[in-house]
Amino acid sequence: MEGASTRTRPISLRFFLEGISVAKRAPKPLTAVEQEVIADIRARRELPPDHEGRRLLSDPVALVEHYIETRHGDAQLHVTAIVPEIGISMRTLQRKFVVTLERNVLQHQVHVRLAYCLSLLSNIPVTKDKIGGIARELGYTKVHAFNRFFQDHMHMSPSAWAREEQERIKSKGNLRVPNSDPPSD
């Protein structure tokens, strides 16, 4: 991870000088997930040219898709922070993503994050602690931010969705919910 912690992402700040608004960019530190991804990209460059991990570097869409999917669309992974390391502009990556996957990078992150979240919620007993654990696993530092994300996409809370889904599965006999009677024949 040499050098990964010194890279930063720009964020906009506004300064007012004699009534004139001037936009400045201040560095924002990389998240731990972004540092790991950048370190992994650098490690891939050290692999032999015929190694599968190295070949992935030649296809930016497949590489970014790989990082999104292996990290389940982690909310702390901002692709704009890693594209300079890949050697492609964000706009070019977006265009290639749309051509290849028929959705842009953010849509893909949301899709992967939501699919993983739904699979977890449909298979665990729902408690506040479990919801918090899922939120942390998806990269959210605050549970209410995860709840808002879920509500925006599923139009109900994670716990309400999980209860409905588990009842639906239980009624079909596909899942034995802990502390419940076995389905009758």
Backbone hydrogen bonds in HBPLUS format (Angstrom, degrees):
<---DONOR---> <-ACCEPTOR-->    atom                        ^
c    i                          cat <-CA-CA->   ^        H-A-AA   ^      H-
h    n   atom  resd res      DA  || num        DHA   H-A  angle D-A-AA Bond
n    s   type  num  typ     dist DA aas  dist angle  dist       angle   num
A0004-ALA N   A0001-MET O   3.08 MM   3  5.33 154.5  2.15 118.9 126.5     1
A0006-THR N   A0003-GLY O   3.28 MM   3  5.53 149.9  2.37 104.0 112.4     2
A0009-ARG N   A0028-LYS O   2.67 MM  19  4.85 166.0  1.69 148.0 150.0     3
A0028-LYS N   A0009-ARG O   2.50 MM  19  4.85 138.7  1.66 142.0 157.2     4
A0011-ILE N   A0026-ALA O   2.99 MM  15  5.52 145.0  2.12 146.4 157.2     5
A0026-ALA N   A0011-ILE O   2.99 MM  15  5.52 159.5  2.04 158.4 160.9     6
A0013-LEU N   A0024-LYS O   2.92 MM  11  5.35 156.8  1.98 159.2 160.4     7
A0024-LYS N   A0013-LEU O   2.95 MM  11  5.35 172.1  1.95 159.6 161.4     8
A0015-PHE N   A0022-VAL O   3.04 MM   7  5.37 166.0  2.06 150.8 155.4     9
A0022-VAL N   A0015-PHE O   2.90 MM   7  5.37 165.6  1.92 162.6 167.2    10
A0017-LEU N   A0020-ILE O   2.93 MM   3  5.18 163.1  1.96 153.1 151.0    11
A0020-ILE N   A0017-LEU O   2.84 MM   3  5.18 162.7  1.87 118.2 124.0    12
A0035-GLN N   A0031-THR O   2.98 MM   4  6.29 157.1  2.03 151.1 157.6    13
A0036-GLU N   A0032-ALA O   2.95 MM   4  6.21 154.6  2.01 146.5 153.2    14
A0037-VAL N   A0033-VAL O   2.97 MM   4  6.25 159.4  2.01 151.9 157.2    15
A0038-ILE N   A0034-GLU O   2.94 MM   4  6.13 165.4  1.96 151.9 155.8    16
A0039-ALA N   A0035-GLN O   2.93 MM   4  6.08 158.9  1.97 146.5 152.7    17
A0040-ASP N   A0036-GLU O   2.88 MM   4  6.10 150.7  1.97 144.5 153.0    18
A0041-ILE N   A0037-VAL O   2.88 MM   4  6.19 155.3  1.94 151.8 158.4    19
A0042-ARG N   A0038-ILE O   3.00 MM   4  6.25 161.9  2.03 150.6 155.2    20
A0043-ALA N   A0039-ALA O   2.92 MM   4  6.15 149.0  2.01 143.0 152.1    21
A0044-ARG N   A0040-ASP O   2.88 MM   4  6.13 149.7  1.98 147.3 155.5    22
A0045-ARG N   A0041-ILE O   3.16 MM   4  6.50 143.7  2.30 143.3 152.3    23
A0046-GLU N   A0043-ALA O   3.08 MM   3  5.30 141.7  2.23 102.2 112.9    24
A0047-LEU N   A0044-ARG O   3.09 MM   3  5.31 157.0  2.14 106.6 113.8    25
A0051-HIS N   A0048-PRO O   3.02 MM   3  5.45 165.3  2.04 120.6 125.3    26
A0054-ARG N   A0051-HIS O   3.03 MM   3  5.31 126.0  2.33 103.9 117.7    27
A0055-ARG N   A0051-HIS O   2.97 MM   4  6.32 154.5  2.03 153.6 161.8    28
A0056-LEU N   A0052-GLU O   3.14 MM   4  6.40 141.9  2.30 147.2 155.9    29
A0057-LEU N   A0054-ARG O   3.01 MM   3  5.54 147.5  2.12 111.0 119.9    30
A0058-SER N   A0055-ARG O   3.02 MM   3  5.58 151.8  2.10 113.8 121.5    31
A0059-ASP N   A0056-LEU O   3.23 MM   3  5.61 160.6  2.27 110.1 115.9    32
A0063-LEU N   A0059-ASP O   2.96 MM   4  6.18 156.5  2.01 156.1 163.9    33
A0064-VAL N   A0060-PRO O   2.93 MM   4  6.08 170.9  1.94 152.3 154.0    34
A0065-GLU N   A0061-VAL O   2.84 MM   4  5.92 161.6  1.87 151.2 157.5    35
A0066-HIS N   A0062-ALA O   2.86 MM   4  5.93 150.0  1.95 138.8 147.1    36
A0067-TYR N   A0063-LEU O   3.06 MM   4  6.43 157.2  2.11 149.3 154.2    37
A0068-ILE N   A0064-VAL O   2.92 MM   4  6.15 161.1  1.96 154.3 159.5    38
A0069-GLU N   A0065-GLU O   2.90 MM   4  6.03 167.1  1.91 152.3 156.0    39
A0070-THR N   A0066-HIS O   2.86 MM   4  5.95 161.5  1.90 152.1 157.5    40
A0071-ARG N   A0067-TYR O   3.18 MM   4  6.03 137.1  2.38 133.7 143.1    41
A0073-GLY N   A0068-ILE O   2.71 MM   5  4.80 164.9  1.74 151.8 151.5    42
A0072-HIS N   A0069-GLU O   3.23 MM   3  4.81 163.9  2.26  98.1 100.8    43
A0074-ASP N   A0071-ARG O   2.99 MM   3  5.49 136.3  2.18 114.9 126.2    44
A0077-LEU N   A0074-ASP O   3.07 MM   3  5.52 166.5  2.09 115.7 119.1    45
A0075-ALA N   A0138-LEU O   2.77 MM  63  6.13 168.6  1.78 151.2 151.6    46
A0081-ALA N   A0078-HIS O   2.90 MM   3  5.65 153.3  1.98 120.5 128.0    47
A0082-ILE N   A0079-VAL O   2.97 MM   3  5.31 140.1  2.14 107.8 118.9    48
A0083-VAL N   A0079-VAL O   3.08 MM   4  6.24 140.8  2.24 160.5 171.4    49
A0085-GLU N   A0082-ILE O   3.02 MM   3  5.40 128.2  2.30 108.9 122.0    50
A0086-ILE N   A0082-ILE O   3.28 MM   4  6.65 137.0  2.48 143.5 155.6    51
A0086-ILE N   A0083-VAL O   3.02 MM   3  4.94 129.1  2.29  96.6 110.7    52
A0087-GLY N   A0083-VAL O   3.00 MM   4  6.26 140.1  2.17 149.7 160.5    53
A0088-ILE N   A0083-VAL O   3.48 MM   5  5.85 170.4  2.49 145.4 148.1    54
A0093-LEU N   A0089-SER O   2.99 MM   4  6.25 163.2  2.02 152.2 157.2    55
A0094-GLN N   A0090-MET O   2.84 MM   4  6.06 158.8  1.89 150.3 156.2    56
A0095-ARG N   A0091-ARG O   2.99 MM   4  6.28 162.1  2.02 150.2 154.4    57
A0096-LYS N   A0092-THR O   2.96 MM   4  6.20 164.5  1.99 153.4 157.4    58
A0097-PHE N   A0093-LEU O   2.82 MM   4  5.99 153.1  1.89 150.9 159.0    59
A0098-VAL N   A0094-GLN O   2.99 MM   4  6.25 162.7  2.02 153.9 157.2    60
A0099-VAL N   A0095-ARG O   3.09 MM   4  6.35 158.3  2.14 147.8 153.6    61
A0100-THR N   A0096-LYS O   2.92 MM   4  6.04 161.7  1.95 149.0 154.1    62
A0101-LEU N   A0097-PHE O   2.67 MM   4  5.55 164.3  1.70 156.7 161.7    63
A0102-GLU N   A0098-VAL O   2.91 MM   4  4.34 131.2  2.15 114.8 122.7    64
A0108-HIS N   A0104-ASN O   2.97 MM   4  6.22 151.8  2.05 150.1 158.5    65
A0109-GLN N   A0105-VAL O   2.91 MM   4  6.23 157.8  1.96 153.2 159.3    66
A0110-VAL N   A0106-LEU O   2.92 MM   4  6.17 166.0  1.94 156.2 159.4    67
A0111-HIS N   A0107-GLN O   2.89 MM   4  6.04 159.4  1.93 144.9 151.2    68
A0112-VAL N   A0108-HIS O   2.91 MM   4  6.11 169.6  1.92 156.1 157.8    69
A0113-ARG N   A0109-GLN O   2.87 MM   4  5.97 166.8  1.89 152.5 157.0    70
A0114-LEU N   A0110-VAL O   2.85 MM   4  5.89 163.4  1.87 151.1 155.9    71
A0115-ALA N   A0111-HIS O   2.94 MM   4  6.06 161.1  1.97 148.3 153.9    72
A0116-TYR N   A0112-VAL O   3.01 MM   4  6.15 164.5  2.04 151.4 155.3    73
A0117-CYS N   A0113-ARG O   2.96 MM   4  6.06 160.5  2.00 145.5 151.7    74
A0118-LEU N   A0114-LEU O   2.86 MM   4  6.02 163.4  1.89 153.0 157.0    75
A0119-SER N   A0115-ALA O   3.06 MM   4  6.26 154.0  2.13 143.2 150.1    76
A0120-LEU N   A0116-TYR O   3.04 MM   4  6.33 153.9  2.11 149.3 156.2    77
A0121-LEU N   A0117-CYS O   2.88 MM   4  6.12 166.0  1.90 156.3 160.4    78
A0122-SER N   A0118-LEU O   2.98 MM   4  6.02 145.2  2.11 143.7 151.5    79
A0123-ASN N   A0120-LEU O   3.19 MM   3  5.48 153.9  2.27 106.0 113.8    80
A0131-ILE N   A0127-THR O   3.01 MM   4  6.30 161.5  2.04 155.0 159.6    81
A0132-GLY N   A0128-LYS O   2.90 MM   4  6.11 158.8  1.95 148.0 154.2    82
A0133-GLY N   A0129-ASP O   2.86 MM   4  6.10 149.4  1.95 143.7 152.4    83
A0134-ILE N   A0130-LYS O   2.95 MM   4  6.24 154.5  2.02 148.8 155.0    84
A0135-ALA N   A0131-ILE O   2.92 MM   4  6.17 159.9  1.96 149.4 155.4    85
A0136-ARG N   A0132-GLY O   2.94 MM   4  6.21 159.8  1.98 149.1 153.9    86
A0137-GLU N   A0133-GLY O   2.92 MM   4  6.10 156.2  1.98 144.3 151.5    87
A0138-LEU N   A0134-ILE O   2.98 MM   4  6.20 139.0  2.15 146.2 156.6    88
A0138-LEU N   A0135-ALA O   3.23 MM   3  5.21 129.6  2.50  93.9 106.7    89
A0140-TYR N   A0135-ALA O   2.89 MM   5  5.22 154.3  1.96 157.2 148.5    90
A0139-GLY N   A0136-ARG O   2.98 MM   3  5.06 160.9  2.02 107.3 111.8    91
A0145-ALA N   A0142-LYS O   3.12 MM   3  5.48 133.1  2.35 104.4 116.2    92
A0146-PHE N   A0142-LYS O   3.37 MM   4  6.83 153.5  2.45 146.2 153.1    93
A0147-ASN N   A0143-VAL O   2.84 MM   4  6.17 161.6  1.88 156.1 161.7    94
A0148-ARG N   A0144-HIS O   2.92 MM   4  6.05 153.4  1.99 140.3 147.1    95
A0149-PHE N   A0145-ALA O   2.97 MM   4  6.21 159.7  2.01 145.7 151.0    96
A0150-PHE N   A0146-PHE O   2.89 MM   4  6.14 167.2  1.91 157.4 160.4    97
A0151-GLN N   A0147-ASN O   2.83 MM   4  5.95 164.2  1.86 149.0 154.0    98
A0152-ASP N   A0148-ARG O   2.88 MM   4  6.01 157.9  1.93 150.1 155.8    99
A0153-HIS N   A0149-PHE O   3.25 MM   4  6.50 145.6  2.37 144.5 152.5   100
A0153-HIS N   A0150-PHE O   3.17 MM   3  5.35 126.2  2.48  98.7 111.8   101
A0154-MET N   A0150-PHE O   2.75 MM   4  5.75 160.0  1.78 161.6 167.9   102
A0155-HIS N   A0151-GLN O   2.85 MM   4  4.65 137.9  2.02 126.3 131.6   103
A0161-TRP N   A0157-SER O   2.96 MM   4  6.18 165.4  1.98 155.5 159.7   104
A0162-ALA N   A0158-PRO O   2.90 MM   4  6.05 161.7  1.94 148.8 154.2   105
A0163-ARG N   A0159-SER O   2.96 MM   4  6.14 160.8  1.99 148.0 152.9   106
A0164-GLU N   A0160-ALA O   3.02 MM   4  6.23 168.6  2.04 152.0 155.1   107
A0165-GLU N   A0161-TRP O   2.83 MM   4  6.00 165.3  1.85 155.2 159.9   108
A0166-GLN N   A0162-ALA O   2.85 MM   4  5.93 163.2  1.88 150.6 155.4   109
A0167-GLU N   A0163-ARG O   2.97 MM   4  6.12 153.5  2.04 146.8 154.1   110
A0168-ARG N   A0164-GLU O   2.92 MM   4  6.14 155.0  1.98 147.1 154.4   111
A0169-ILE N   A0165-GLU O   2.90 MM   4  6.14 162.6  1.93 152.4 156.6   112
A0170-LYS N   A0166-GLN O   2.82 MM   4  5.86 158.6  1.87 142.2 149.2   113
A0171-SER N   A0167-GLU O   2.87 MM   4  5.97 156.1  1.93 145.8 151.8   114
A0172-LYS N   A0168-ARG O   3.24 MM   4  6.47 134.5  2.46 135.8 146.8   115
A0172-LYS N   A0169-ILE O   3.12 MM   3  5.17 132.2  2.36  96.5 109.5   116
A0174-ASN N   A0169-ILE O   3.22 MM   5  5.59 154.1  2.29 156.0 151.8   117
A0173-GLY N   A0170-LYS O   2.99 MM   3  5.00 148.5  2.09  99.5 109.6   118
